[in-house]
């Protein structure tokens, strides 16, 4: 399994552990040089969003992956975690619908998150 796929699998699992909703993985490696994967999820409220982010950071650190940049944690409406090879986006439900990253990145390949662990 390549490194970015492994990173995406860890992030998705960490989000699901905190009951993240609609966890989505998009392989953007063929359409952008920003990263290999975008991971997108949303939570019900700011406390859940922060718990999801905290869990992703903890699990990624345990696996030896280091965060490059984090944005939006205090407001917890759209939190971005940049791990270079993957970028994790965790939204409030309303902001996820508003920004609709899935539509913007529809040229990427949507990946079944169960397949990331294979």
N, C-alpha and C positions, 0 to 999 in steps of 0.2 A: 504494500500500500504506500503510495507516495505521501510525502510530508503534509502537503496542503489538504489532501483528502482525510488524513488522520486528524489533523487539526479541526477540520469541519465536523468530523464525527464526534470529537470530544466536546466541541461547543454546542452542537445540537443536543447531545445527551444531557449536558449540564443545564440547558434551557428547559428541557422536558422534566428534569428532576424537580424543578421549581414550578412546575405546572404552566410553563410557557404555552401560549396559544398559537396555533397555526405556524409552527416552526417550519421554515422553508429554507432550502438550500438551492442556490443558483450558481452553476459553474459559469463564470464570466471570463475564463481564461482565453476563450476564442474571440472575445469581442472587446477586451480591455486589458491594459497593462497595469491597472490599479491593484488587482489581486486575482487569485484563482477562484475564490468562492466568496459570495455574499451569503451570510446567514441572517435571516429575518424572523423576528418573532414579536409577539406583543403580550402585555400583561394587563390585568384588570385595573390596577392602581399603581401609584408611584412606589409604594412599599414593595409590591411584587416585582416591579421592573427592577428596582435596586437589588432585590434578593436574587433575581435571575442573573444580573450582571456580576454580583459578588461571586456567585457559584461558577460562572464561566471563568472569571479571573482565577479563582482558586484551583479549578480543575486543569486549566491550561498551565498554570504555574507548576502544579504537581507533575505534569507531563514534560516540563522543561521548556515550555514556550513562553516567551516574554512579550508583554504588552508594549507596543510602540507608542500608542496614544489613546486616550480616553476623552470623550467629549459628552457633555450633557447629563452627567450623573446627578447633579444637584436637583435639576428640574424633573428628571426622570420622565420626560415626555418623548424624547428620542435620544437614546444613548448609543454612542458609536464606540466600538472597541476595534482598534486597528492592530492586527498581528502580522502585517505585511502580506502574508500569503492568503489570509482570510480577513474579512471585515464583518464584524457582528453588529447588527442593528436591532435594538430592542425598543419598541415603541409603546406608548399608550395606545389603546384600541382606536381612539379617534384620530390620532396623528398618523397611525399606520394607514388608515383609509385615505386620509388627506394626501400624504406624500406618495403612496402607491408605488413603491420601488419595484414591485413585481411587474407593473406595466412599463416602467421606464427601462428595466433590464430584461424585457421579454425576448430579446435576441440571444440571451444566454440560455443555457440548458438547465431546466429545472430537474433537480436530482431527488429521487426518493431517499429520504434521510436514512432509511433502513439499509439502503445499498452502500452508504458511506462506510458502514462498519464491516462490510464484506471484504 
